[in-house]
């Protein structure tokens, strides 16, 4: 490629950054002079968070001590922070509770989904209009042809899912007497049937960055009379989700990727309002009790999203997340999505221009409707290439070792000059690393 063409791409990148309405957000994060493209694994630290955490440690804990459960709002933090996350995933207030890990929340959601499905009696429903469960179990006609032996005993799980989701779903199936059916998300509509109780899906494939059809798949699951659980770990904070708009039943997600909550920050659980009165958590801890300080031996679930709580929340991590969410104030998720698509388009264009033919192949769909906020490149020499990229300040990661380079584009702090530089350094590294 000629130096003139390279300069054209560099100048385009500078022009795009100058016109970027989100460019000013970059200064809100702690970044070095490299290119950080691993925010889909761990988001960058917002600059104001350390001071806020210092206050949690020295004043709230050190001075107020136990009084902070009330005076500093510790007790209500799981719901309060859930309401901060809600607009980022298209949910009204009162439906998200923060706490525990993604894995624990997947377990709660999948088991609860099978219990909700048992109340449906096999009746199909329109999207977002599942039968009311508040009044107990609907009657079931003898010989109902929509059921096999009157039982919904299958859990469909995304065959391409992050491994832990699969492990948790399989364990939930063993505990509840269900059968696991692994299925590619594109094949879910054909795999649904009268025995389907619940379906666990990822909105974005963590390896390839493929965006799955949440509205269409949710509608298909509902038409079959089943309950859908969505994993939003690779979509929340990167693109519009529309949980309420599309009638999603249950959803889980982490907060340390695009939401920048910090390593191991607590996950969240979404329970649609229409399901809350019947949501039956398999982990009924004292924090979700209607009268937690009554310390009674009998469990009575609290109302609303509080039912998703279990034990004492991790306050330091939770309040770190709450502080980090300040970077989202005034930000439109639609604007984030627009920049994400423009960034990944530009990066792929630069890769095509700079990288020698045949050295990498994109696994990420070209179509915007099928793309998350990352680019996955198949490369036979992925491990040494990524190692050298990181040495040169371009930080991505590896998946499906040994052959996938993964680059996450976090629109709040990644710019177009970053994308151009990353592609240029990738080409330089590939020139140095012999082809396999």
Secondary structure in CASP SS format (residue, H / E / C, confidence):
PFRMAT SS
TARGET T0000
AUTHOR 0000-0000-0000
METHOD secondary structure of the structure
MODEL  1
X C 1.00
X C 1.00
X H 1.00
X H 1.00
X H 1.00
X H 1.00
X H 1.00
X H 1.00
X H 1.00
X H 1.00
X H 1.00
X H 1.00
X H 1.00
X H 1.00
X H 1.00
X H 1.00
X H 1.00
X H 1.00
X C 1.00
X C 1.00
X C 1.00
X C 1.00
X H 1.00
X H 1.00
X H 1.00
X H 1.00
X H 1.00
X H 1.00
X E 1.00
X C 1.00
X C 1.00
X C 1.00
X C 1.00
X C 1.00
X E 1.00
X E 1.00
X C 1.00
X C 1.00
X C 1.00
X C 1.00
X C 1.00
X C 1.00
X C 1.00
X C 1.00
X C 1.00
X E 1.00
X C 1.00
X C 1.00
X H 1.00
X H 1.00
X H 1.00
X H 1.00
X H 1.00
X H 1.00
X H 1.00
X H 1.00
X H 1.00
X H 1.00
X H 1.00
X H 1.00
X H 1.00
X H 1.00
X H 1.00
X H 1.00
X H 1.00
X H 1.00
X H 1.00
X H 1.00
X H 1.00
X H 1.00
X H 1.00
X C 1.00
X C 1.00
X C 1.00
X C 1.00
X C 1.00
X H 1.00
X H 1.00
X H 1.00
X H 1.00
X H 1.00
X H 1.00
X H 1.00
X H 1.00
X H 1.00
X H 1.00
X H 1.00
X H 1.00
X H 1.00
X C 1.00
X C 1.00
X C 1.00
X C 1.00
X C 1.00
X C 1.00
X E 1.00
X E 1.00
X E 1.00
X C 1.00
X C 1.00
X C 1.00
X H 1.00
X H 1.00
X H 1.00
X H 1.00
X H 1.00
X H 1.00
X H 1.00
X H 1.00
X H 1.00
X H 1.00
X H 1.00
X H 1.00
X H 1.00
X H 1.00
X H 1.00
X H 1.00
X H 1.00
X H 1.00
X H 1.00
X C 1.00
X C 1.00
X C 1.00
X C 1.00
X C 1.00
X C 1.00
X C 1.00
X C 1.00
X C 1.00
X C 1.00
X C 1.00
X C 1.00
X C 1.00
X C 1.00
X C 1.00
X C 1.00
X C 1.00
X C 1.00
X C 1.00
X C 1.00
X C 1.00
X C 1.00
X C 1.00
X C 1.00
X C 1.00
X C 1.00
X C 1.00
X E 1.00
X C 1.00
X C 1.00
X E 1.00
X C 1.00
X C 1.00
X E 1.00
X E 1.00
X E 1.00
X E 1.00
X E 1.00
X C 1.00
X C 1.00
X C 1.00
X C 1.00
X H 1.00
X H 1.00
X H 1.00
X H 1.00
X H 1.00
X H 1.00
X H 1.00
X H 1.00
X H 1.00
X H 1.00
X H 1.00
X H 1.00
X H 1.00
X H 1.00
X C 1.00
X C 1.00
X E 1.00
X E 1.00
X E 1.00
X E 1.00
X E 1.00
X C 1.00
X H 1.00
X H 1.00
X H 1.00
X H 1.00
X H 1.00
X H 1.00
X H 1.00
X C 1.00
X C 1.00
X C 1.00
X C 1.00
X E 1.00
X E 1.00
X E 1.00
X E 1.00
X E 1.00
X E 1.00
X E 1.00
X C 1.00
X E 1.00
X C 1.00
X C 1.00
X C 1.00
X C 1.00
X C 1.00
X E 1.00
X E 1.00
X C 1.00
X C 1.00
X H 1.00
X H 1.00
X H 1.00
X H 1.00
X H 1.00
X H 1.00
X H 1.00
X H 1.00
X H 1.00
X H 1.00
X C 1.00
X C 1.00
X C 1.00
X E 1.00
X E 1.00
X E 1.00
X E 1.00
X E 1.00
X C 1.00
X C 1.00
X C 1.00
X C 1.00
X C 1.00
X C 1.00
X C 1.00
X C 1.00
X C 1.00
X C 1.00
X C 1.00
X C 1.00
X C 1.00
X C 1.00
X C 1.00
X C 1.00
X C 1.00
X C 1.00
X E 1.00
X E 1.00
X E 1.00
X E 1.00
X C 1.00
X C 1.00
X C 1.00
X C 1.00
X C 1.00
X C 1.00
X C 1.00
X C 1.00
X C 1.00
X C 1.00
X C 1.00
X C 1.00
X C 1.00
X C 1.00
X E 1.00
X E 1.00
X E 1.00
X E 1.00
X C 1.00
X H 1.00
X H 1.00
X H 1.00
X H 1.00
X H 1.00
X H 1.00
X C 1.00
X C 1.00
X C 1.00
X C 1.00
X C 1.00
X C 1.00
X C 1.00
X H 1.00
X H 1.00
X H 1.00
X E 1.00
X C 1.00
X C 1.00
X H 1.00
X H 1.00
X H 1.00
X C 1.00
X C 1.00
X C 1.00
X C 1.00
X C 1.00
X C 1.00
X E 1.00
X C 1.00
X C 1.00
X H 1.00
X H 1.00
X H 1.00
X H 1.00
X H 1.00
X C 1.00
X C 1.00
X C 1.00
X C 1.00
X C 1.00
X C 1.00
X H 1.00
X H 1.00
X H 1.00
X H 1.00
X H 1.00
X H 1.00
X H 1.00
X H 1.00
X H 1.00
X H 1.00
X H 1.00
X H 1.00
X H 1.00
X H 1.00
X C 1.00
X C 1.00
X C 1.00
X C 1.00
X H 1.00
X H 1.00
X H 1.00
X H 1.00
X H 1.00
X H 1.00
X H 1.00
X H 1.00
X H 1.00
X H 1.00
X H 1.00
X H 1.00
X H 1.00
X H 1.00
X H 1.00
X H 1.00
X H 1.00
X H 1.00
X H 1.00
X H 1.00
X H 1.00
X H 1.00
X C 1.00
X C 1.00
X C 1.00
X C 1.00
X C 1.00
X C 1.00
X E 1.00
X E 1.00
X C 1.00
X C 1.00
X C 1.00
X C 1.00
X C 1.00
X H 1.00
X H 1.00
X H 1.00
X E 1.00
X C 1.00
X C 1.00
X E 1.00
X E 1.00
X E 1.00
X E 1.00
X E 1.00
X C 1.00
X C 1.00
X C 1.00
X H 1.00
X H 1.00
X H 1.00
X H 1.00
X H 1.00
X H 1.00
X H 1.00
X H 1.00
X H 1.00
X H 1.00
X C 1.00
X C 1.00
X E 1.00
X E 1.00
X C 1.00
X E 1.00
X E 1.00
X E 1.00
X C 1.00
X C 1.00
X C 1.00
X C 1.00
X E 1.00
X E 1.00
X E 1.00
X E 1.00
X E 1.00
X C 1.00
X C 1.00
X C 1.00
X C 1.00
X C 1.00
X C 1.00
X C 1.00
X H 1.00
X H 1.00
X H 1.00
X H 1.00
X H 1.00
X H 1.00
X H 1.00
X H 1.00
X H 1.00
X H 1.00
X H 1.00
X H 1.00
X H 1.00
X H 1.00
X H 1.00
X H 1.00
X H 1.00
X C 1.00
X C 1.00
X C 1.00
X C 1.00
END
